[in-house]
């Protein structure tokens, strides 16, 4: 694969495949601060593209920031070469408003298509929401159908997938050097990435002070979880055998956050889901619908089915955390589908937890 974004996933195929498996298996088996902006006597100093490139130090393994180009508002379109995958990875970075002070970093992961269609940048208000918050925001593009994990074998279609290495070892030191990072991090993800954030936190203990999982399904190694993972990976045109081996391979259990939830103790955790029934944002004038009956129908039918499965997974995880005595915030909405309007709300709702964990 010679592109960070890789192969765009046909939206109807990916969502449809996941919906079929969720309806067939998951549904039937589901268990029931104020933000500082710098001293008032000096203006905030934005990070320029030129300065970001000049200040970025290569990672020890050779990963390096290669381009930084001004985008909309204060956003920078950034490319980082991943040595582990030997590909350029595309990012959008919203630098903290006051460059004179170090800032923590929030990483945002997209869903099954790696951001090729809907993503944090074009479907939410992150630029406005974080404008007055002393935090660097990094949106990662690519990783379609990868679960953002390190695959055991190169995939004929997706190529070399070493996303855990990239996200936990290669990228953080580059971001910290280029954008004045403090070393404190949080990470959030939607849908597929709602699973990945737990896996990444387990793979790199103490790297993330907070994680946010929005409409994810964390249990991956039981038969229903394996069906869902296979559907997601297939939706990204990959082969899950190249990721964790055949279904009997111990790697499936090794990468199941549900089984290893006890190792997440001490991390601030926010988990959310709707129920799949129509909510206030599932209307013709709702976010991203644009008065399109076809888009609304997709959101109600396919997005509703997927979210019905997600809420079952979320309830199971809540029970698991309760049994283990691990503090976590679970936000189960009474309605709502698998869609960006609700994930924007989830980000807003989880921010106080992130801010407290990051010391903002």
C-alpha positions as CSV (number, residue, x, y, z in Angstrom):
1,X,0.0,0.0,0.0
2,X,1.5,3.3,-1.0
3,X,-0.9,5.7,0.5
4,X,-1.7,6.5,4.1
5,X,-5.4,6.5,3.4
6,X,-5.2,3.3,1.4
7,X,-8.3,1.9,-0.3
8,X,-11.5,3.8,0.4
9,X,-14.2,1.5,1.8
10,X,-17.5,1.5,0.0
11,X,-19.7,2.9,2.7
12,X,-22.8,0.9,1.9
13,X,-20.9,-2.4,1.8
14,X,-18.9,-1.8,5.0
15,X,-21.9,-0.7,7.0
16,X,-24.2,-3.3,5.5
17,X,-21.9,-6.2,6.2
18,X,-21.5,-5.1,9.8
19,X,-25.2,-4.5,10.2
20,X,-26.0,-8.0,9.0
21,X,-23.7,-9.7,11.4
22,X,-24.8,-7.5,14.3
23,X,-28.4,-8.3,13.7
24,X,-27.7,-12.0,13.3
25,X,-25.4,-12.4,16.3
26,X,-24.7,-9.5,18.6
27,X,-28.3,-8.4,19.1
28,X,-29.6,-11.9,19.9
29,X,-26.7,-12.5,22.2
30,X,-26.3,-9.2,23.9
31,X,-26.3,-8.9,27.7
32,X,-29.1,-7.2,28.7
33,X,-12.4,23.5,34.3
34,X,-12.0,26.1,32.6
35,X,-9.5,26.0,29.7
36,X,-6.5,28.4,30.0
37,X,-5.5,30.3,26.9
38,X,-2.4,32.0,28.1
39,X,-1.6,35.2,30.0
40,X,-4.0,38.0,29.1
41,X,-1.2,40.5,28.3
42,X,0.2,38.5,25.4
43,X,-1.5,37.0,22.4
44,X,-1.7,33.3,21.6
45,X,1.1,32.3,19.2
46,X,0.0,29.7,16.7
47,X,2.4,27.0,15.4
48,X,3.3,27.7,11.8
49,X,3.8,25.0,9.2
50,X,7.4,26.0,8.8
51,X,8.1,26.0,12.6
52,X,6.4,22.6,13.0
53,X,8.7,21.1,10.4
54,X,11.8,22.7,11.8
55,X,11.1,21.7,15.4
56,X,10.1,18.1,14.7
57,X,12.8,15.6,15.6
58,X,12.8,12.2,13.9
59,X,11.8,9.2,16.0
60,X,14.6,6.9,17.0
61,X,13.6,4.4,14.4
62,X,13.6,6.9,11.5
63,X,10.0,8.0,11.4
64,X,9.8,11.7,10.6
65,X,7.5,14.6,9.9
66,X,7.8,15.2,6.2
67,X,5.3,17.9,5.4
68,X,3.2,20.5,7.2
69,X,0.9,22.7,5.1
70,X,-1.6,25.3,6.4
71,X,-5.2,24.2,6.1
72,X,-8.5,25.7,7.1
73,X,-8.4,28.0,10.1
74,X,-5.5,27.1,12.3
75,X,-5.4,23.5,11.1
76,X,-2.2,22.0,9.6
77,X,-2.2,19.2,7.1
78,X,0.7,17.1,8.3
79,X,2.4,14.0,6.8
80,X,4.5,11.7,9.0
81,X,6.6,8.9,7.4
82,X,6.1,5.7,9.4
83,X,9.2,3.6,9.4
84,X,7.3,0.5,10.7
85,X,4.9,0.6,7.7
86,X,7.1,2.4,5.2
87,X,4.2,4.7,4.2
88,X,3.3,8.3,4.7
89,X,0.5,8.8,7.2
90,X,-1.8,11.8,6.8
91,X,-2.8,13.8,9.8
92,X,-4.7,17.0,10.6
93,X,-3.3,18.9,13.5
94,X,-4.9,21.6,15.5
95,X,-2.1,23.1,17.5
96,X,-2.8,24.4,21.0
97,X,-3.6,28.2,20.8
98,X,-0.7,29.3,23.0
99,X,2.6,28.1,21.6
100,X,4.6,29.6,24.4
101,X,3.3,26.9,26.8
102,X,3.5,23.1,26.5
103,X,0.2,21.3,25.9
104,X,-1.1,17.8,26.2
105,X,-2.3,16.0,23.0
106,X,-5.6,14.4,22.1
107,X,-5.5,11.8,19.3
108,X,-8.7,11.2,17.4
109,X,-9.2,8.0,15.4
110,X,-11.7,7.6,12.6
111,X,-13.8,4.5,11.9
112,X,-13.8,1.6,9.4
113,X,-13.0,3.7,6.4
114,X,-10.0,5.4,8.0
115,X,-11.6,8.8,7.5
116,X,-12.0,8.5,3.7
117,X,-15.7,9.4,3.9
118,X,-16.8,10.9,7.3
119,X,-14.1,11.9,9.7
120,X,-13.5,14.1,12.7
121,X,-12.4,17.0,10.5
122,X,-15.4,17.1,8.1
123,X,-18.2,15.8,10.3
124,X,-17.7,17.5,13.6
125,X,-16.9,20.9,15.2
126,X,-13.5,20.0,16.6
127,X,-11.9,23.2,15.2
128,X,-14.4,25.4,17.0
129,X,-14.7,23.2,20.1
130,X,-10.9,23.1,20.8
131,X,-10.2,26.7,19.7
132,X,-9.9,28.0,23.3
133,X,-8.4,24.8,24.8
134,X,-4.7,24.5,25.5
135,X,-4.4,21.1,23.9
136,X,-2.9,19.8,20.6
137,X,-5.5,17.8,18.6
138,X,-4.3,15.2,16.1
139,X,-6.7,13.5,13.7
140,X,-5.2,10.4,12.1
141,X,-6.2,9.3,8.6
142,X,-5.7,5.8,7.2
143,X,-6.0,2.4,8.8
144,X,-9.2,1.3,7.0
145,X,-10.4,-2.0,8.5
146,X,-7.1,-2.4,10.4
147,X,-8.3,-2.0,14.0
148,X,-5.2,0.2,14.3
149,X,-3.2,-2.8,15.5
150,X,0.0,-4.5,14.5
151,X,-0.8,-7.3,12.0
152,X,1.2,-10.5,12.1
153,X,1.5,-10.7,8.3
154,X,1.5,-8.3,5.4
155,X,-1.9,-8.3,3.8
156,X,-2.1,-8.6,-0.1
157,X,-4.5,-5.7,-0.2
158,X,-3.8,-3.5,2.8
159,X,0.0,-4.1,2.9
160,X,2.0,-3.8,6.1
161,X,-0.2,-2.8,9.1
162,X,1.8,-1.7,12.1
163,X,-0.6,0.9,13.5
164,X,0.1,0.2,17.2
165,X,3.8,0.8,16.7
166,X,3.0,4.0,14.7
167,X,0.5,5.4,17.2
168,X,2.3,4.5,20.4
169,X,6.0,4.7,19.6
170,X,6.6,6.6,16.3
171,X,4.1,9.4,16.4
172,X,4.0,10.8,20.0
173,X,7.6,12.0,20.1
174,X,7.3,13.6,16.7
175,X,4.1,15.5,17.7
176,X,5.6,16.5,21.1
177,X,8.7,17.9,19.5
178,X,6.9,19.7,16.6
179,X,4.0,21.1,18.6
180,X,5.3,21.6,22.2
181,X,3.7,18.5,23.6
182,X,3.8,18.0,27.3
183,X,3.9,14.2,27.1
184,X,0.4,13.8,28.5
185,X,-2.0,12.2,26.0
186,X,-5.6,11.1,25.5
187,X,-7.1,9.2,22.7
188,X,-10.7,8.7,21.4
189,X,-12.2,6.7,18.6
190,X,-15.5,5.9,17.0
191,X,-17.0,2.6,15.9
192,X,-14.1,0.3,14.9
193,X,-11.7,2.7,16.7
194,X,-13.8,2.5,19.8
195,X,-12.3,-0.9,20.2
196,X,-8.8,0.2,19.2
197,X,-8.4,2.8,21.9
198,X,-8.6,0.1,24.5
199,X,-6.2,-2.1,22.7
200,X,-3.7,0.8,22.3
201,X,-4.0,1.7,26.0
202,X,-3.2,-1.9,26.9
203,X,-0.3,-2.1,24.4
204,X,1.3,1.1,25.8
205,X,0.6,1.3,29.6
206,X,0.7,4.9,30.9
207,X,0.9,6.5,27.5
208,X,-2.7,7.6,27.6
209,X,-4.2,9.3,30.7
210,X,-7.7,9.0,29.2
211,X,-9.5,7.1,26.5
212,X,-12.9,7.7,24.9
213,X,-14.8,4.9,23.1
214,X,-17.8,6.0,21.1
215,X,-20.2,3.3,19.8
216,X,-17.5,0.6,19.8
217,X,-17.7,-3.1,20.6
218,X,-14.8,-4.0,22.8
219,X,-15.3,-7.8,23.1
220,X,-13.5,-9.3,20.1
221,X,-12.5,-12.9,20.9
222,X,-15.8,-14.7,21.6
223,X,-17.6,-16.1,18.5
224,X,-19.9,-13.1,18.0
225,X,-16.9,-10.7,18.5
226,X,-14.9,-12.6,15.9
227,X,-17.7,-12.4,13.4
228,X,-17.9,-8.7,13.9
229,X,-14.1,-8.2,13.6
230,X,-14.0,-10.3,10.5
231,X,-16.9,-8.2,8.9
232,X,-15.1,-5.0,9.7
233,X,-11.7,-6.2,8.4
234,X,-13.4,-7.6,5.3
235,X,-15.2,-4.3,4.8
236,X,-11.8,-2.7,4.7
237,X,-10.8,-5.3,2.1
238,X,-8.4,-7.1,4.4
239,X,-8.1,-10.6,5.8
240,X,-8.4,-11.0,9.5
241,X,-6.2,-14.1,9.4
242,X,-3.3,-11.8,8.6
243,X,-4.2,-9.7,11.6
244,X,-4.6,-12.2,14.4
245,X,-4.5,-15.6,12.7
246,X,-7.3,-18.1,12.5
247,X,-10.1,-17.9,15.0
248,X,-8.4,-20.5,17.3
249,X,-5.2,-18.5,17.6
250,X,-4.4,-17.1,21.1
251,X,-3.8,-13.7,19.5
252,X,-7.5,-13.1,19.4
253,X,-7.8,-13.4,23.2
254,X,-4.5,-11.5,23.7
255,X,-6.1,-8.5,21.8
256,X,-9.4,-8.6,23.6
257,X,-9.8,-5.6,26.0
258,X,-12.8,-7.2,27.6
259,X,-10.6,-10.1,28.9
260,X,-7.8,-7.7,30.1
261,X,-9.9,-4.9,31.5
262,X,-8.2,-5.2,34.8
263,X,-5.0,-3.7,33.2
264,X,-6.9,-0.5,32.5
265,X,-7.2,0.4,36.1
266,X,-5.9,4.0,36.7
267,X,-6.9,5.3,33.2
268,X,-9.8,7.7,32.9
269,X,-12.3,6.0,30.7
270,X,-15.4,7.2,28.9
271,X,-17.7,4.8,27.0
272,X,-20.8,5.8,25.1
273,X,-23.5,4.3,22.9
274,X,-27.0,5.0,21.6
275,X,-29.6,2.3,21.3
276,X,-30.3,2.3,17.6
277,X,-33.8,3.8,17.9
278,X,-34.2,7.2,16.2
279,X,-33.2,10.2,18.2
280,X,-33.2,14.0,17.9
281,X,-30.4,14.0,15.3
282,X,-32.0,11.3,13.1
283,X,-34.0,13.7,10.9
284,X,-33.8,15.3,7.5
285,X,-32.3,18.4,9.0
286,X,-29.9,16.4,11.2
287,X,-26.1,16.6,11.0
288,X,-24.7,15.3,7.7
289,X,-28.1,14.4,6.3
290,X,-28.5,17.5,4.1
291,X,-32.3,16.9,3.6
292,X,-31.4,13.7,1.7
293,X,-34.0,10.9,2.3
294,X,-31.5,8.3,1.1
295,X,-28.9,9.4,3.7
296,X,-31.6,9.5,6.4
297,X,-32.7,6.0,5.5
298,X,-29.2,4.7,5.7
299,X,-28.7,6.3,9.1
300,X,-31.9,5.0,10.4
301,X,-31.7,1.4,9.0
302,X,-28.0,0.6,8.8
303,X,-26.8,3.0,11.5
304,X,-29.7,1.9,13.7
305,X,-28.8,-1.8,13.4
306,X,-25.1,-1.2,14.1
307,X,-25.9,0.9,17.2
308,X,-28.2,-1.8,18.5
309,X,-25.3,-4.2,18.5
310,X,-23.0,-1.5,20.0
311,X,-25.2,-0.9,23.0
312,X,-25.2,-4.6,23.8
313,X,-21.4,-4.6,23.8
314,X,-21.3,-1.5,25.9
315,X,-23.6,-3.0,28.5
316,X,-21.5,-6.1,28.7
317,X,-18.4,-3.9,29.2
318,X,-20.1,-1.9,31.9
319,X,-20.9,-5.1,33.8
320,X,-17.3,-6.2,33.4
321,X,-15.9,-3.0,34.8
322,X,-18.4,-3.1,37.7
323,X,-17.4,-6.6,38.6
324,X,-13.7,-5.7,38.6
325,X,-14.3,-2.5,40.5
326,X,-12.7,-0.3,37.8
327,X,-14.1,3.3,37.7
328,X,-15.3,4.3,34.3
329,X,-18.0,6.6,32.9
330,X,-20.7,4.9,30.8
331,X,-23.0,7.2,28.8
332,X,-25.8,5.1,27.4
333,X,-28.2,7.4,25.5
334,X,-31.9,6.4,25.4
335,X,-31.8,6.5,21.6
336,X,-29.6,7.5,18.7
337,X,-27.9,5.8,15.7
338,X,-24.4,5.0,14.6
339,X,-23.6,8.5,13.3
340,X,-21.3,11.5,13.6
341,X,-23.8,13.9,15.2
342,X,-23.9,11.8,18.3
343,X,-20.1,11.2,18.3
344,X,-19.6,15.0,18.4
345,X,-21.9,15.1,21.4
346,X,-19.9,12.3,23.0
347,X,-16.6,14.2,22.5
348,X,-18.2,17.2,24.2
349,X,-19.5,15.1,27.0
350,X,-16.3,13.3,27.6
351,X,-14.1,16.4,27.5
352,X,-14.4,17.3,31.2
353,X,-13.0,13.8,32.0
354,X,-10.2,14.2,29.5
355,X,-9.4,17.7,30.8
356,X,-9.2,16.5,34.4
357,X,-6.9,13.6,33.5
358,X,-4.7,15.8,31.3
359,X,-4.4,18.5,34.0
360,X,-6.0,21.2,32.0
